[in-house]
């Protein structure tokens, strides 16, 4: 037996083991989604998997529940604004990060991701007291600020990574051809970082859509986000309507990713 | 510009985003806001109860939905001088947390006329709160799985129920009340947390559930056959055809006191008094009894014949085991810690 054949035969069990591991990992990741989507189509009265019969009645009930629909609309509204604002601010921060060099650059990167390093509950409590001090406690603006703060690092990391892929020589070439700073940004940098920018926006939106603790403490009077409305719902009514709502949330996330794919190409975002 | 598929998609996304964003409701100064639990509580309160009060005061209304600890955090952040809304409904456990911090106005029959008609146990410490929603906690059991039903709380320790029980997490006030009852019944007093926790350890393993509605699926599916639970959940299960019944424990039932208070420093304080008066009115108390099996605390409510079979009568709920939540809050940290480490 040749050395190459021997190496292949030794490699094969390892490859199979890794293959099984990957499959198990996917099962681990996908199983909750499959169960919740399956449970949303149950014909029974309880969240159950496998579903007892098939029915769309829990989706109809979801759209008849004003509290859940209002929660969905508020989450969409907050998430959309969060995505737009974080994309803009994170883009500016990433540009600034590029301009900083040396040890300061490391501290700058760390500072931009601080909201991820501090426990969300502590950030939420601190923000709650701060917002009351500036008379924005329990307002939509206060909640929006909290979501932007917590989602910013996701957008920043994505955009900063895209920025690092842009060769500095392109900026120099643009400048040497007479382009202004704004023209260089708009015509050279922005198209190149667009996939990272879009991905950052999607991350920010999805993160905002999922935030629970910060929303619990900062939510405006009379308003609820979908995760809060769902938790309130499950606290008092353990019905598959919640599974229908969760499935719609999953579909929204998939839709977001599909839009990125259509607009800028998902493969360019990573 | 040519209308390419990509441009069309971009335009659609932009339009959808603008539509979703809308104009945020930054100012809600003229809207009367009070709090309420979520789920069916919110749904029913919004649909059937609040519109009547809104009509009475001639203002729009909204509900702040949530749970006790989040509300308390908010009130503490706001401070007693700047409460977020005029009247508040809380489980008595949470009311007690801020009762002594000068948040609440004193409730009297002069500012809340229906207070004159409520049962005595519903008027809470220092007249700072009144129980407007009193939810009886009984022992439910599956009639097809239990041959000899329990008679009282102490029967939960009978061997025949071993492995068939579902109980609340210690973070739920029902578990706190049961632990204090166990400390008193089996030990030296309500503050005998060591005995209480040791007795509950004897019942383990058992599922520990955060809220009543999460016990319901376990009973419905027969994963457990006996559990302390809100009376309203029993009715819901019976209406769904689940073979279930309940007993009022012979030692006395426990109750969830959902108490109502007025923030003394809110500009709409008078509307807060009016709101509590409205909640205590015979009409609303009867509505809650008929729809949620909430026991009326207003003595003048006449329960219709179909409700007579439930333990909602003033003389029955007045006999419920009650707790001083100031004392309970002092015991709770030690109790919760020991419970979490032991069970």
Interface residues (C-beta under 8 A of the other chain):
Chain A: X45 X46 X47 X65 X66 X67 X73 X76 X77 X80 X81 X84 X125 X128 X129 X131 X132 X137 X138 X139 X140 X141 X144 X216 X217 X219 X220 X221 X222 X223 X224 X228 X229 X231 X232 X233 X234 X235 X236 X237 X238 X259 X262 X263
Chain B: X6 X9 X10 X13 X17 X20 X21 X22 X24 X25 X26 X28 X31 X33 X37 X38 X39 X40 X41 X42 X43 X46 X62 X63 X64 X65 X66 X67 X70 X73 X74 X77 X78 X79 X82 X84 X85 X210 X211 X212 X213 X214 X216 X217 X220 X221 X240
